[in-house]
């Protein structure tokens, strides 16, 4: 049971980290492709970086989140 809880916490942490990286730091319009047309049209093509290196940090956090997903799957198996 402890392993199941740990794996579920890893998945949730990875999910929120991936959302933060994609929407908050990387900010590419293709990540909003599943949104309704009105929302997709309101999103600008490319927003300015919030701080220097935000896009790079976002990609690193996204890769870390994917590794957390893999780690949770290996732990659960």
C-alpha distances in whole Angstrom, upper triangle without the diagonal:
4,5,5,6,9,10,11,12,14,15,17,18,20,21,23,24,26,27,29,30,32,33,34,35,36,37,39,40,38,35,36,38,35,37,40,43,44,41,42,45,45,43,45,45,44,44,45,42,41,42,43,40,38,38,37,34,33,33,31,28,28,28,25,23,23,22,19,19,19,17,14,15,15,12,10,13
4,5,5,6,9,10,11,12,14,15,16,18,20,21,22,24,26,27,28,30,32,32,33,34,36,37,39,38,34,36,37,35,37,40,43,44,41,41,45,44,42,44,44,43,42,43,40,39,39,40,38,35,36,35,32,31,31,29,26,26,26,23,21,22,20,17,17,18,15,13,15,15,11,11,14
4,5,5,6,9,10,10,12,14,15,16,18,20,21,22,24,26,26,28,30,31,31,32,34,35,37,35,32,34,35,33,35,38,42,43,40,40,43,43,40,42,42,41,40,41,39,38,38,39,36,34,34,32,30,29,28,26,24,24,23,20,19,19,17,14,14,15,12,9,11,11,7,7,10
4,5,5,6,9,10,11,12,14,15,16,18,20,21,23,24,25,27,28,29,30,31,33,34,35,33,30,32,33,31,32,35,39,40,37,37,41,41,38,41,41,40,39,40,38,37,37,39,36,33,33,32,30,28,28,26,24,23,23,20,18,18,18,14,14,14,12,9,10,11,8,7,10
4,5,5,6,9,10,11,12,14,15,17,18,20,21,23,24,26,27,27,29,30,31,33,34,33,29,31,32,30,32,35,38,39,36,36,40,39,37,39,40,38,38,39,36,35,35,37,34,32,32,31,28,27,27,26,23,22,23,20,18,19,18,14,14,16,13,10,12,14,11,10,13
4,5,5,6,9,10,10,12,14,16,16,18,20,21,22,24,26,26,27,28,30,31,33,32,28,30,32,30,32,35,38,39,36,36,40,39,36,38,38,37,36,37,34,33,33,34,32,29,29,29,26,25,25,23,20,20,20,17,15,16,15,11,12,13,11,8,11,12,9,9,13
4,5,5,6,9,10,10,12,14,15,16,18,20,21,22,24,25,26,26,28,29,31,29,26,28,29,28,29,33,36,37,34,34,37,37,34,36,36,35,35,36,33,32,33,34,31,29,28,27,25,23,23,21,19,18,18,15,13,14,13,9,9,10,8,5,7,9,6,6,10
4,5,5,6,9,10,10,12,14,15,17,18,20,21,22,23,25,25,27,28,29,28,24,26,27,25,27,30,33,34,31,31,35,35,32,35,35,34,33,34,32,31,32,33,31,28,28,27,25,23,23,22,19,18,19,16,13,14,14,11,10,12,11,7,10,12,10,9,13
4,5,5,6,8,10,11,12,14,15,16,18,20,21,21,23,24,26,27,29,28,24,26,28,26,27,30,34,34,31,31,35,34,31,34,34,33,32,33,30,29,29,31,28,26,26,25,22,21,22,20,17,17,18,15,12,14,14,10,10,13,11,9,12,14,12,12,15
4,6,5,6,9,10,10,12,14,15,16,18,20,20,21,22,24,25,27,26,23,25,26,25,26,30,33,34,30,30,34,33,31,32,32,31,30,31,28,27,28,29,26,24,23,23,20,19,19,17,14,14,14,11,9,11,10,6,7,10,8,6,9,11,10,10,14
4,5,5,6,9,10,10,12,14,15,16,18,19,20,21,22,23,25,23,20,22,23,22,23,27,30,31,28,28,31,31,28,30,30,29,29,30,28,27,28,29,26,24,23,23,20,18,18,17,14,13,14,12,9,10,10,7,6,9,9,6,9,12,11,11,14
4,5,5,6,8,10,11,12,14,15,16,17,19,20,21,23,24,23,19,21,23,21,22,25,28,29,26,26,30,29,26,29,29,28,27,28,26,25,26,28,25,23,22,22,20,18,18,18,14,14,15,13,10,12,13,9,9,13,12,10,12,15,14,14,17
4,5,5,6,8,10,11,12,14,15,16,17,18,20,22,24,23,19,21,23,22,23,27,29,30,26,27,30,29,26,28,28,27,26,27,24,23,23,25,22,20,20,20,17,15,16,15,11,12,13,10,8,11,11,8,9,12,12,10,13,16,15,15,19
4,6,5,6,9,10,10,12,14,15,15,16,18,19,21,20,17,19,21,20,22,25,28,29,25,25,28,28,25,26,26,25,24,25,23,22,23,24,21,18,18,18,15,13,13,12,9,9,10,8,4,7,8,6,6,10,10,9,12,14,14,15,17
4,5,5,6,9,10,11,12,13,15,15,16,18,19,18,14,16,18,17,18,22,25,25,22,22,25,25,22,24,24,23,23,24,22,22,23,24,22,19,18,19,16,14,14,14,11,10,12,11,7,9,11,9,8,12,13,12,13,16,16,16,19
4,5,5,6,9,10,10,11,13,14,15,17,19,18,15,16,19,18,18,22,24,25,21,21,25,24,21,23,23,22,21,22,20,19,21,22,20,17,17,18,15,12,14,14,10,10,13,12,8,11,13,11,11,15,16,14,17,19,19,19,22
4,5,5,6,9,10,10,11,12,14,16,18,18,15,17,19,19,20,23,26,26,22,22,25,24,21,23,23,21,20,21,18,17,18,19,17,14,14,14,12,9,11,11,7,7,10,8,6,9,11,10,11,14,14,14,17,19,19,20,22
4,5,5,6,8,10,10,10,12,13,15,15,11,14,16,16,17,21,23,24,20,20,23,22,19,21,20,19,18,20,18,17,19,20,17,14,13,14,12,9,9,10,7,5,8,8,6,8,11,10,10,13,15,15,16,19,19,20,22
4,5,5,6,8,9,10,10,12,14,14,10,11,14,14,14,18,20,21,17,17,20,19,16,18,19,17,17,18,17,16,18,20,18,14,14,15,13,10,11,13,10,8,12,12,9,11,14,13,13,17,18,17,19,22,22,22,25
4,6,6,5,7,9,10,12,15,15,12,13,17,17,17,20,22,22,18,18,21,20,17,18,18,17,15,16,14,13,15,17,15,11,12,13,11,8,11,12,9,9,12,12,10,13,15,14,15,18,19,19,21,24,24,25,27
4,6,6,5,6,8,11,13,14,11,13,16,17,18,21,23,23,19,19,21,20,17,17,17,15,14,15,13,12,14,15,12,9,8,10,8,4,7,8,6,6,9,10,9,11,14,14,15,17,19,19,21,23,24,25,27
4,6,6,5,6,8,10,10,7,10,13,14,14,18,19,20,16,15,18,17,14,15,14,13,13,14,13,13,15,16,14,11,9,11,10,7,8,11,9,7,11,12,11,12,15,16,16,18,20,20,22,24,25,26,28
4,6,6,5,8,9,10,7,9,12,13,13,16,17,17,14,13,16,14,11,13,13,12,11,13,12,12,15,16,15,11,11,13,12,9,11,14,12,11,14,15,14,16,19,18,18,21,23,23,24,27,28,28,30
4,6,6,10,12,14,11,12,16,17,16,19,20,20,16,16,18,16,13,14,14,12,10,11,10,9,11,14,13,9,9,12,11,8,11,13,11,11,15,15,14,17,19,19,20,23,24,24,26,28,29,29,32
4,6,9,12,14,12,14,17,19,18,21,22,22,18,18,20,18,14,14,14,11,10,10,8,8,9,11,9,5,6,8,7,5,8,10,9,10,13,14,14,16,18,19,20,22,23,24,26,28,29,30,32
4,6,9,11,9,12,15,17,17,20,21,21,18,16,18,17,13,13,12,9,9,10,8,10,11,12,10,7,5,8,8,5,7,10,10,9,12,14,14,15,18,19,19,22,23,24,26,28,29,30,32
4,7,9,8,9,12,15,14,17,17,17,14,13,14,13,10,9,9,7,7,9,9,10,13,14,13,10,8,11,12,9,11,14,13,12,15,17,16,18,21,21,21,24,26,26,28,30,31,32,34
4,6,6,8,10,13,13,16,16,17,14,11,13,13,9,9,7,6,8,11,11,13,16,16,15,12,10,13,14,11,11,15,15,13,16,18,17,18,21,22,22,24,27,27,28,30,32,32,34
4,5,6,7,10,10,13,12,13,11,8,10,10,7,7,6,7,9,13,14,16,19,20,18,16,13,16,18,14,15,18,18,16,19,21,20,20,24,25,24,26,29,29,29,32,34,34,35
4,5,5,9,10,13,13,15,12,9,12,13,10,11,9,10,13,16,17,19,21,22,20,17,14,17,18,15,14,18,18,15,17,20,19,18,22,23,22,24,27,27,27,30,31,31,33
4,6,8,9,12,13,15,12,10,13,13,10,12,11,12,13,16,16,18,20,21,19,16,14,16,17,13,13,16,15,13,15,18,16,16,19,20,19,21,24,24,24,27,29,28,30
4,6,5,9,10,11,8,6,10,10,8,11,11,12,13,17,17,19,22,23,22,18,16,19,19,16,16,20,18,16,19,21,19,19,23,23,21,24,27,26,27,30,31,31,32
4,6,8,9,11,9,7,10,12,10,13,12,14,16,20,20,22,25,26,24,21,19,21,22,19,18,22,21,18,20,23,21,20,24,24,23,25,28,27,27,30,32,31,33
4,7,9,11,10,8,12,14,13,15,16,17,19,22,23,24,27,28,27,23,21,24,24,20,20,23,22,19,21,23,21,20,24,24,22,24,27,26,26,29,31,30,31
4,6,8,6,6,10,11,10,14,15,17,18,21,22,23,26,28,27,23,22,24,24,21,21,25,23,20,23,25,22,22,26,26,24,27,29,28,28,32,33,32,34
4,6,5,6,9,10,11,15,16,18,19,23,25,25,29,31,30,26,25,28,28,24,25,28,26,24,27,29,26,26,30,30,28,30,33,32,32,35,36,35,37
4,6,5,6,9,10,13,14,17,19,22,24,25,29,31,30,27,25,28,29,25,26,29,28,26,29,31,28,28,32,32,30,33,36,35,35,38,39,38,40
4,5,5,6,9,12,14,17,18,21,23,24,28,30,30,27,25,29,29,26,27,30,29,27,30,32,29,30,33,33,32,35,37,36,36,40,41,40,42
4,5,5,6,10,12,15,15,19,20,21,25,27,26,23,22,25,25,22,23,27,25,23,27,28,26,27,30,30,29,32,34,33,33,37,38,37,39
4,5,5,9,10,13,14,18,19,21,24,26,25,22,20,24,24,21,22,25,24,22,25,27,25,25,29,29,28,30,33,32,33,36,37,37,38
4,6,8,9,13,14,18,20,21,25,26,26,23,22,25,26,23,24,28,27,25,28,30,28,29,32,33,31,34,37,36,36,39,41,40,42
4,6,9,12,12,15,18,19,22,24,25,22,21,24,25,22,24,27,26,24,28,29,28,29,32,32,31,34,36,36,37,40,41,40,42
4,7,8,9,12,15,16,19,21,21,18,17,21,21,18,20,23,22,21,24,26,24,25,29,29,28,31,33,33,34,37,38,38,40
4,6,6,10,13,15,18,19,19,17,16,19,21,18,20,23,23,21,24,27,25,26,30,30,30,32,35,35,36,38,40,40,42
4,7,10,13,15,18,19,18,16,14,18,20,17,18,22,22,20,23,26,25,25,28,30,29,31,34,34,35,37,39,39,41
4,7,9,12,14,15,15,13,11,15,16,14,16,19,19,18,21,23,23,24,27,28,28,30,32,33,34,36,38,38,40
4,6,9,11,13,13,11,11,14,15,14,16,19,19,18,21,23,23,24,27,28,28,30,32,33,34,37,38,38,40
4,6,9,10,11,10,10,13,14,14,16,18,19,19,22,23,23,25,28,28,29,32,33,34,35,38,39,40,42
4,5,6,8,6,7,10,11,11,13,15,16,16,19,20,21,23,25,26,27,29,30,31,33,35,36,37,39
4,7,9,6,9,12,11,11,14,16,16,17,20,20,21,23,25,25,27,29,30,31,33,35,35,37,39
4,6,6,9,11,10,11,14,15,15,17,20,20,21,24,25,25,27,30,30,31,34,35,36,37,39
4,6,8,9,9,12,14,14,15,17,19,20,21,24,25,26,28,29,30,32,34,35,36,38,40
4,6,5,6,9,10,11,12,14,16,17,18,20,21,22,24,26,27,28,31,32,33,34,36
4,6,5,6,9,10,10,12,14,15,16,18,20,21,22,24,25,27,29,30,31,32,35
4,5,5,6,9,10,10,12,14,15,17,19,20,21,23,24,26,27,29,30,32,33
4,5,5,6,9,10,11,12,14,16,17,18,20,21,23,24,26,27,28,30,32
4,5,5,6,9,10,10,12,14,15,16,18,20,21,22,24,26,26,28,30
4,5,5,6,9,10,10,12,14,15,16,19,20,21,23,24,25,27,29
4,5,5,6,9,10,11,12,14,15,17,18,20,21,23,24,26,27
4,5,5,6,9,10,11,12,14,15,16,18,20,21,22,24,26
4,5,5,6,9,10,10,12,14,15,16,18,20,21,22,24
4,5,5,6,9,10,11,13,14,15,17,19,20,21,23
4,5,5,6,9,10,11,12,14,15,17,18,20,21
4,5,5,6,9,10,10,12,14,15,16,18,20
4,5,5,6,9,10,11,12,14,15,16,18
4,5,5,6,9,10,11,12,14,15,17
4,5,5,6,9,10,10,12,14,15
4,5,5,6,9,10,10,12,14
4,5,5,6,9,10,11,12
4,5,5,6,9,10,11
4,5,5,6,8,10
4,5,5,6,9
4,5,5,6
4,5,5
4,5
4
